[in-house]
């Protein structure tokens, strides 16, 4: 239970003050906005600080409920650069690359494993069942007599029974899995090396991104929208930067890798899919690290 305000005869409680802050800043709709009272370890101290905040806000508006329209200056390029620069730290980059390999890496590697799925409903077995269907359809197109066609279809159905096709699919999976595993390792290496180049000069890139974001800010921002706007602009800028820095190089390198003789026929027709949405997800992870450590 909350301790009472420092003035025992006060008409507003701590809960009233905190509720008003939610109203003022729209924090009920904006969970990115956090109001902290530094150094206030007790409820009474926090309540006094909140009341002082309300008194300060009242200077801007005679009706405190209108304080939602208060505006603040957005962060300048130097502040943004300093915040983004935390991604240069080795421990944070280690966490970033874990995320990179698990998002970009899995996006590229998982389809390779799915291609070798020999189980029921798996692509490998489905292709073999499709081949059997094509053969049976071809027999009907030969124009044979009904007896000859029936004999051929019966013999073919016995030869290419479901159990036999499943056995072939499982055998093929075992034979191909080492090649797929080796390819998956090379894909992960390419992803890591490509993004490592982009992050190698991160302090300089952080400055470029910070300046670009700062130029796009208006002079003033509503205080309730401030955190959301900063987050959106930083995520967009990081995603755009990494897309430009890595997508073309990574797609080209992967296409060359898939075309190598060791993997001939293994990934034939396998598209190098690097949708922008994956970059947005990764940029959001970058923002979270920035927000937690700047």
Residue, then its C-alpha position, 0 to 999 in steps of 0.5 A: x500500500x502506498x504511503x501517504x503524501x508528506x502533507x497528511x491533509x493533502x487532497x490528492x494522493x500518490x495514486x491521484x498524482x500518478x493517474x494525472x501523469x498518465x492523463x498528461x502524457x498519454x502513458x496509458x497509450x504510450x508504454x514507451x514513456x517513462x517518468x522517473x524520479x531520480x534519488x527518491x527512495x521513499x513514497x513521500x519523496x516521490x510524491x513531493x517530486x510529482x507534485x513539484x512536476x505538476x506545479x511546473x506544468x501548471x506554468x504552461x497551462x491554467x488547465x492542467x488537463x491541457x498539458x498534453x499539448x506540451x512540446x519538447x525539443x527532440x534530441x540533437x545529432x550529438x545526443x543521438x550519436x552518443x546513444x547509437x554508439x553503445x552498439x560499438x561495445x563488444x558485449x552488445x555486438x555479441x548479443x546483436x550477432x546472436x540475433x543476426x544469426x538467429x534471424x537472418x541465418x534461420x531465414x536462409x537455412x531453414x528452407x534448406x532443411x525443409x527441402x530435405x524433410x522426408x516425413x509425411x507432407x515433407x517436400x522430398x516425399x511429396x516430390x516422389x509421390x508427384x513423380x508417381x502420379x506423373x508416371x501413372x498419368x503418362x500411362x493413360x496417355x499412351x492409348x493402350x488397351x484397358x488390360x495392358x494399361x491395368x497391368x502396367x498401372x498395377x505393376x507400377x503401383x506395386x513398385x512405387x508403393x508408399x512404403x518404398x517411396x518413404x524408404x527412398x526419401x529417408x535414404x536421400x535425406x541421410x545422403x544429402x544432410x551432410x551437404x546441407x549442414x555444410x552449406x548451412x554453416x557457410x551461409x551463417x558465415x556469410x551472414x556474419x561476415x557481411x554484417x561484421x563489415x557493416x558494424x566494423x566502423x559503427x562509431x562513424x556510421x552512428x554519427x551519420x545515422x544520428x545526423x540523418x535522424x536529427x535533420x528529419x525532426x521537427x523543431x518541437x515534439x509533443x512530450x507524449x509522442x516523444x519516445x515513440x517518435x524517437x524509437x520509430x525514427x531510429x529503427x527506420x534509420x538503422x534498418x535503412x542503413x543495414x539494408x543498403x550496406x548488406x542486402x546486395x552484397x549478401x544476396x550476391x554472395x549467397x547466389x554464388x555460394x548456391x551455384x558452387x559445384x559442391x551444392x549443384x542441384x541441392x538448392x536449385x530454384x532456391x530463392x535468396x529471400x531477404x525481405x525488408x521486414x527482417x531488417x526492421x525486426x533486427x533494427x528494433x532489436x538494436x533499438x532495444x539495446x540502445x534504450x537499455x544501455x545508453 
